[in-house]
Amino acid sequence: CCMHATPNYRRMVGNPICRQISWGEDAALVAAWREGRTGYPWIDAAMTQLRREGWIHHLARHAVACFLTRGDLWQSWETGAAVFEEYLLDADEAINFGNWMWLSCSCFFYQYFRCYSPVAFPQKYDKQGAYVRHWLPQLARLP
């Protein structure tokens, strides 16, 4: 397992396989993401489901990870990994940290171009907004 052979696998600093990126450190942005208050319904629905059920589909995991890191908020993958460790019932430490490094393009695939748009992705996979309406009932009556 990569985790056991890599020093400092759980963090960026001192991790020889991880890019050293100057991530932002905005506690308010992280709190909004964590609590499902970003203003992006798809992201907020996924984070709400994660908090309530302890699980979200792998594509939702990708979307919220991309949003937190390189996609929109530019916050450290370490922060996201810690939130997933806290909330996910199926958390696996090696997979969790590895996925966060991968999805933030900090490790494994530095030139990874797929970015899960918080607008375009749900337009393709949740065309009627059923997922968002389920997890964010306050938006249920909106078109």
C-alpha positions in Angstrom: 0.0 0.0 0.0 1.3 3.4 -0.9 0.3 4.8 2.5 2.6 2.5 4.4 5.6 3.1 2.2 5.3 6.9 2.0 6.5 9.1 4.8 3.9 11.8 5.8 1.3 10.3 3.5 -1.5 11.9 5.5 -0.3 15.5 4.8 1.3 17.6 2.1 4.4 18.8 3.9 7.2 16.2 4.0 5.3 13.9 1.7 7.7 13.0 -1.1 5.0 12.0 -3.6 2.8 15.1 -3.1 3.1 18.4 -4.8 3.7 21.3 -2.5 0.8 23.7 -3.3 0.1 27.1 -1.6 -3.5 26.3 -0.7 -5.7 29.0 0.9 -6.6 28.9 4.5 -10.0 30.4 4.7 -12.0 29.0 7.7 -15.2 30.6 6.5 -15.0 28.9 3.1 -14.2 25.6 4.6 -17.1 25.9 7.1 -19.5 26.8 4.3 -18.4 23.7 2.3 -18.5 21.4 5.3 -22.0 22.6 6.4 -23.5 22.7 2.8 -23.8 26.5 2.6 -21.7 27.2 -0.5 -24.6 28.5 -2.5 -24.0 25.7 -5.1 -27.0 23.4 -4.7 -25.3 20.3 -6.0 -22.3 20.7 -3.6 -24.6 21.6 -0.7 -26.9 18.6 -1.3 -23.9 16.3 -1.4 -22.4 17.7 1.8 -25.8 17.5 3.5 -26.2 13.9 2.6 -22.6 13.2 3.8 -23.3 14.7 7.2 -26.7 13.0 7.6 -26.0 9.6 6.2 -22.3 9.2 6.4 -22.1 8.2 2.7 -22.3 9.8 -0.7 -21.8 8.3 -4.2 -18.3 8.3 -5.5 -19.1 11.0 -8.2 -20.4 13.2 -5.4 -17.2 12.6 -3.5 -15.3 13.7 -6.6 -17.4 16.8 -7.1 -17.1 18.1 -3.5 -13.4 17.3 -3.4 -12.8 19.1 -6.7 -14.9 22.0 -5.5 -13.0 22.4 -2.2 -9.5 22.2 -3.8 -8.6 23.1 -7.4 -12.1 23.7 -8.7 -13.4 26.6 -6.8 -12.4 27.2 -3.1 -8.6 26.5 -3.4 -8.5 25.0 0.1 -6.2 22.1 1.1 -7.0 18.6 0.4 -5.9 17.8 4.0 -8.9 19.7 5.2 -11.3 17.7 3.0 -9.7 14.4 3.9 -10.2 15.2 7.6 -13.9 16.0 7.0 -14.4 12.7 5.1 -12.6 10.8 7.9 -15.1 12.3 10.4 -18.3 11.7 8.4 -17.8 8.7 6.1 -19.0 5.4 7.5 -16.9 3.6 4.9 -13.8 5.7 5.4 -10.6 3.9 4.6 -7.6 6.0 5.5 -5.3 4.9 2.6 -8.0 5.3 0.0 -9.4 8.6 1.5 -6.0 10.4 1.6 -5.0 9.0 -1.8 -8.2 10.1 -3.4 -7.9 13.6 -2.0 -4.3 13.9 -3.3 -5.5 12.6 -6.7 -8.6 14.8 -7.0 -6.7 17.9 -5.9 -4.0 17.1 -8.5 -1.4 17.0 -5.7 -0.3 13.5 -6.5 -0.6 10.6 -9.0 -2.1 12.6 -11.9 -0.7 16.1 -11.9 -2.1 16.9 -15.3 -5.6 15.7 -14.5 -8.0 17.9 -16.5 -11.4 16.6 -15.4 -13.0 19.1 -13.1 -16.5 18.4 -11.8 -18.4 21.6 -12.4 -20.9 22.3 -9.7 -23.3 23.6 -12.4 -22.7 21.4 -15.5 -22.4 18.1 -13.7 -25.8 18.1 -12.1 -27.3 19.4 -15.4 -26.1 16.2 -16.9 -26.8 13.7 -14.1 -29.6 15.2 -12.1 -31.6 17.0 -14.9 -34.8 17.3 -12.9 -33.0 18.3 -9.7 -34.4 15.3 -7.7 -31.2 14.9 -5.7 -30.9 18.5 -4.8 -34.6 18.7 -3.9 -34.3 15.7 -1.7 -31.3 16.9 0.3 -32.2 20.6 0.2 -36.0 20.7 0.7 -35.8 24.5 1.0 -35.2 24.5 -2.7 -37.9 22.0 -3.6 -40.2 24.6 -5.1 -37.7 26.3 -7.2 -37.6 25.6 -11.0 
